[in-house]
Amino acid sequence: MALQKHDFERIYLSPPHMSGNEQGYIAEAFATNWIAPLGPHIDAFEESFAAYTGSKGAAAVSSGTAAIHLALTLLGVGPGDTVVCPSFTFVASANPVLYLGAKPLFIDSEPETWNMSPSALERALKDASAAGKLPKAAVIVHLYGGMARMDELMEICDRYGVPVVEDAAESLGSTYQGRQSGTFGHYGIFSFNGNKIITTSGGGMLVSDDLDSLKKARFLATQARDAAVHYQHSVMGHNYRMSNVLAGIGRAQLEQIEQRVAARRVVFSRYEDALGGLSGVSFMPELNGTRSNRWLTALSLEGEDASTLVQDMLFRLEEANIEARPLWKPLHLQPLFSEALFYPHVEGESSVCEELFRTGLCLPSGSAMSVEQQERVIAVLEHVLSSRSGRLVTPLHAIPKTSA
Ligand SMILES: *Cc1c(COP(=O)(O)O)cnc(C)c1O
């Protein structure tokens, strides 16, 4: 009888990976009754996070999205403004632009980093400058942990006087010439959502060297209470602070960040060793002088049948109870942003990120994934790829059911 999907143990894309120390910090929060959106774990988490990233300060908040919202608010983004954003990213990079009544201006990816194209950014800012309306801010993303071309992108933004918010939600631990992602822009933001490289179940961090602004961020994140005992408010605020209990989880998770990056990079290497040699398969590149945290291993396929093969891979992986995902659907193709402007990498040519979306996918990449689990994923992918040459290397029923 043919094997059914649930005969296989589920392999997740990027499940939480606890270290064991989380429980101790949680118990401490309970023992001292700091079950609040402030407290000693918050202070310690912010301090150790700033120290790890090398930024002067950090403010723990309820999500990465909240951190982007606060950063754009502090940069003065408001109704009628535009904000530069990569098209190839998760919707949370752009939603806060809408919260503020502003419009995103989408920039294509470039082939070597899959991140924001400096040449498309240059054209966009040149046009905006000529029209007399420069964007209020630029959000730059390091997708799947891979660093964007920060030298070029920062130079262009600086030249036009456009402040940068680095969306490092996926790239904690990634470096560019030795410097941590999230520390190049005026603000950097991180996410501790359940699927990120470290997690607090949900949460985020805003980092900056501008300590005055971080103070304002904390103020806005706690309902913007003026310095008066009688609850006085002069500006609109939010309820965006992280809980002290969750910050305890974050402290234990952050202690493991280097091991987590190392483990994800090993996962990436195993995929690359097994499949990188096959014709038409290429993995997300890593820019010279940078270290990607390899949050998710992402690959793309070449050839006319690439899109069909990707569909086939996703179908076969799901059949084997393995979670995989297409690459992010570009935001300029989303109904939500149908009105937004988009600048392709090369003027007049089809966009790089649309092609990546059509031909790529993300593989299970958890830092606790076993070799046996990974071999199961690889066997399914080899099976699909072998159909390309009409040569079946691994009959699907021969793929092992569970980790031995
Ligand atoms: C996860 C993610 C976010 C949002 O973080 P949350 O903590 O889920 O709000 C923002 N940008 C990118 C690129 C992300 O992957």
The ligand as an SDF file (V2000), in Angstrom:
LIG
                    3D

 15 15  0  0  0  0  0  0  0  0999 V2000
    9.0370   38.6820   10.2560 C   0  0  0  0  0  0  0  0  0  0  0  0
    9.3180   39.9020    9.4860 C   0  0  0  0  0  0  0  0  0  0  0  0
    8.8350   41.1540    9.8840 C   0  0  0  0  0  0  0  0  0  0  0  0
    7.8410   41.3570   10.9770 C   0  0  0  0  0  0  0  0  0  0  0  0
    8.1970   40.9360   12.2210 O   0  0  0  0  0  0  0  0  0  0  0  0
    7.0280   40.5630   13.2700 P   0  0  0  0  0  0  0  0  0  0  0  0
    7.7730   40.4050   14.5370 O   0  0  0  0  0  0  0  0  0  0  0  0
    6.3920   39.3090   12.7990 O   0  0  0  0  0  0  0  0  0  0  0  0
    6.0800   41.7220   13.3090 O   0  0  0  0  0  0  0  0  0  0  0  0
    9.2100   42.2640    9.1570 C   0  0  0  0  0  0  0  0  0  0  0  0
    9.9960   42.1560    8.0730 N   0  0  0  0  0  0  0  0  0  0  0  0
   10.4650   40.9790    7.6470 C   0  0  0  0  0  0  0  0  0  0  0  0
   11.3500   40.9460    6.4550 C   0  0  0  0  0  0  0  0  0  0  0  0
   10.1220   39.8010    8.3250 C   0  0  0  0  0  0  0  0  0  0  0  0
   10.5490   38.6180    7.8540 O   0  0  0  0  0  0  0  0  0  0  0  0
  1  2  1  0
  2  3  1  0
  2 14  2  0
  3  4  1  0
  3 10  2  0
  4  5  1  0
  5  6  1  0
  6  7  2  0
  6  8  1  0
  6  9  1  0
 10 11  1  0
 11 12  2  0
 12 13  1  0
 12 14  1  0
 14 15  1  0
M  END
$$$$
